[in-house]
Each structure stands twice: as structure tokens, then as C-alpha cells.
Amino acid sequence: TGDTIRPGGIHLTEHAFDLFSLPERSWIVDVACGTGASVQWLREKNGFRVMGVDVSPRMLQTGRQRCSDLPLVCGNSLSLPIASGQVEAILAECSLSLMNDLEGTLKEFYRVLRPSGHLIVSDLYLRNPQAAHLFQNLPMDFCLKGAKSQSELFNIFKTQGFEILFWEDHTENLKQLTGQLIMTHGSIQGFWCKSLPDDIDTFELQTAVARAKPGYYLLVARKV
């Protein structure tokens, strides 16, 4: 999938930042930044001050090997190494569904954002949330286990002090990524077999995915 491991890649990141304007030199934090592809793009193409935070030292090291001066920090979403009220925007791409404590993560985002600061999220959601229970026995680091419906997401964001400014469905990007994975691994089941523990029934998983009808969204919210 290249330097980004998510539907839409940098093209979707670019689209997100086209939706609203930030002054040059705005400070942006990319939470769960992976190898820092978005960090590098935001810094080089837009002139923002950007920091990437991720829990994986290996991912961060891969990013530094690609670009040695990338500002990447090892940390987690519940305790960001940033003073309160300092950040103009937070970026969370294909990561919130992996968070063990979504409410706590959003509370931490609220803390570090400046008044009226923006939160940009792209992630999986369930178009049939009645099937969510089918994922409960899967490993916690499996993103569909943490995926929620649009209405659930809106309620959680609003409860944590965010106003939803924009929502857009990008399920087509998810389908394109799935096609890439099928081409690489021969089938989607081949991908699951290489990605999940041996004790996971991949046929049962495929059935659950089909019933849940996962989609992909882009959301822009503002701290209120």
C-alpha cells in the first residue's frame, strides 16, 4: 500500500485540509502517525509545524530512515507530550477504531487543542452496527472491533466537547484498498491469514465483515 497503510492515502489527507484553512506555521499533531508519511507531507507541502506521535518505535524508525529529520515522538493517545491548549489541529487517520479508550483519547485531544481547534479523522465505521457483536472475540488491535456507527461516533464526539463540521463517506477508497490487498495476497482470506493470529477463523471473520458492511469516513470537528 506504499507509505500509507490506510484507504485514500495522502490524497484523502490533502482533501481533508482543503476543507478549511489554517494559517502557515500552524501547529498540527498527527496521532498514530505510523511512519510519518502525513507528517512529512504536511510539513513539506503546507509549511505547517507538525509532530507525529505513535506507540510503535519500529514504525517511527522506518519513518526516520525515509526522512532523518522527521519530528516523530513515541507516545500514546491518552497522554500526549504536549501542553494544554497549544495545537491548532489534530490528525487521526485510520487509528481511532484501534484505541482501547476512545472517550479518553478524545478528552486528551480536547485538552491539547486550542479553542476552536480542529480534529480531522478518517477511519472505518459500521454501516450495519447490529453486527458489531460478531467482532468482540477478535484481538483488540483489529480495527473493526473498535469501529462504530455514524450515530455512535457523532454522540461520542459531541459528548467530549466537539462540534461536527463535516462528514463524508469514502467507502470507495476502502474498496480500492481491499482490491490492492487481494492483488498482493491472492485473496482477502490470504490477507487475513497473514495478518491475524492462527486461532482466528478467517471464514467466520469474512462472514462477520460481510454482515457489518464496513465503510470509511472523513470527519472534521471543532473544539467548542
N, C-alpha and C positions, 0 to 999 in steps of 0.2 A: 504493500500500500504506500510505499515511499516514506518520506519523513514524518508524515502524519498518520496516525492509526485511528482514523475516525471518518465517518461519512462527510463528504463535502470538502474535506481538507482545507487548505488555505483559502480556496475560493469562497467557502462559506464564512470564514473569518473576515475576509475582505468585505463581503456583503453585509455582515453584521455591523462593521464600523462605518459603512456608508449610510446607515440608518439614522445616525445622529452625529453631531460634530463635537470634537474635543480639541481644545487649543493645543498647539505644538508644545512639546515638553510636558504634556500631561503624564502623570504617573499611573501606570497600569500594572496590575499583578495578574499573572496567568497561574491559576491554581491547578495543580495536577498537570503540569506543563509537559510531562514526558521528556522528550529530547530537546524541547525548546524551539521547535520549528516556528510556532506562532510568536514566541518572544523575539526571535531573530527577524521575522517579517515585520512586526510592529515597530521595531527599532530602526530597521534599515529603510523601510518604505514610508514611514509616517513621522519619524523624528520624535517618537514618544520615549519617555523614560520607562523602561519595562524591567520587571523582575519575574522570573519563573520560580515556582515552588513545587516540589514533588517529593514523595516519600521514597522514591527508588534511586539510590546512589548510582546504580548501573545505568538507568536511563539518563540521568544527569551527566554522567561521564561520557556516554555516547554523544550527547549534545556538545559537550566541550571539545570532543575530538573533531567534531564537524566545524566548530567555531570556538576558538580557545577563550575568547573574552566574553562569552555569553554570561549575563548575570543570573546564574542559577543557584538556588539555595535548597538544601534538603530540609523539609519540614512537612507538617500536615495541616489539613484544613481547619482543624479545631483550635490551633494555636499558631497563628501566622506571626512571623518575626517582624511585625510592623506596628508602629504606634497607632493609637486610635485616631480616626478622622483624617487620615493622610492621603488616601488613594482616590483618584478620580474615577477609575473603572476597574472592575474585576472581571476576568475572563475565566469561564469554566467550561471546557469543551469535552463532551463525552466522558464526564467524570462524576457528576452529582449522583448518578444512579449507582455508583460504586461506594458512596460514602455510607459508613455504618450509622452515622448520626446526621441526617440531613438537616434537621432543625438546628442542631448545634453548629453545623457548618454555616448555615445562613445567618445565624446570630453572630458568628465571628466575621463573616463578610460585612454585616451591618456595622460592626464595631470599627473596622479599619477604613470603611468608605467615608468620604467627606459628605456633608449634607447635599442631597440631590445627586450623589454619585451613582454611577450606572453599574449594573450587573448584567453581563452578557453570557447566556447559557445556550449551549447546543447539546442535545442528549436524546436518548431513547425515551419513548413513552409508550404506554399500552393503549391501543385503540379498543381493546376488549378487556377492561380491567377485571371482569368476572373470572378470568383465567389466571389471575395473579397467584393464586394459591398453588398452582402447579409448579412454581419455581422455588417454593420455600425450602425444599430439601437440597437445593443446589449449593455449591460453595458460595461464600459471601462475596468473593471477588468476581462473581459472574454478574455482569451489568444488568441483565434482565431481572434478576432477583430484586434489585432496588428500583426498577422502573415503575412509574405511577401513571395514572390517567391525567389528562389535561386538567380536569376539575380538581383533582387532588393536589396537583402542583400549584395551581392558582391559589387554593386555600392555604397551603403551607407558606408560599411566598408572602401572601398578604398578612398572615398571622405573624410573620417575622419582620414586618415593617416595610415591605416592598410594594410599590405600585407597578403593576404590569403595564408596560407601554406598548409592547409589540409581541405578537406570537405568529409564527409562520411554520407551516408544515413543510418538511424537507424529506419526506419518506422516500422520494425518488432517489436521493443520494444514498440512502441506506440500501436500496435495491441494487444500485450500481456497485457499492462496496461488496455486497453479497456475491454479485457476479464475478468480481475480481477474486474473491476467496475461492469460489468454485473453480475458476480457471487455474488457480495456483495449486489447489489441493485435490482436484478431480471431482469433488462433490462437496456439498456443505457438510455432509456427515464426516467426510475425511477431515475437514477443518475442525469439527467438534472433537474428533478422536485425538487430534494432535494438541488441542487447546485445553482439554478438561481432564481431570483425574480418571483413572481406569475404571473406578467404581460407578461412574455416571453412565446411565443407559442413554446412549445418544439417540436411539429411535424414540424413546419416551420424550426426550428433550425436543426433538424436531416436532413431535405432536403437540407439545405444550406451546412452542413458538408459533405454530400454525394457528392454534386456538386464540392466543393472546393478541395476534396481529400487531406486532411491534411497529411503531412509527418513529420518525425522527423529527425533532422540532428545533426551532431557533426562537429564543425568548430574550427580550430586553426589558429589564426592570429598573426602577429608580428608588433609591433610599428616600423615605418620607419621614 
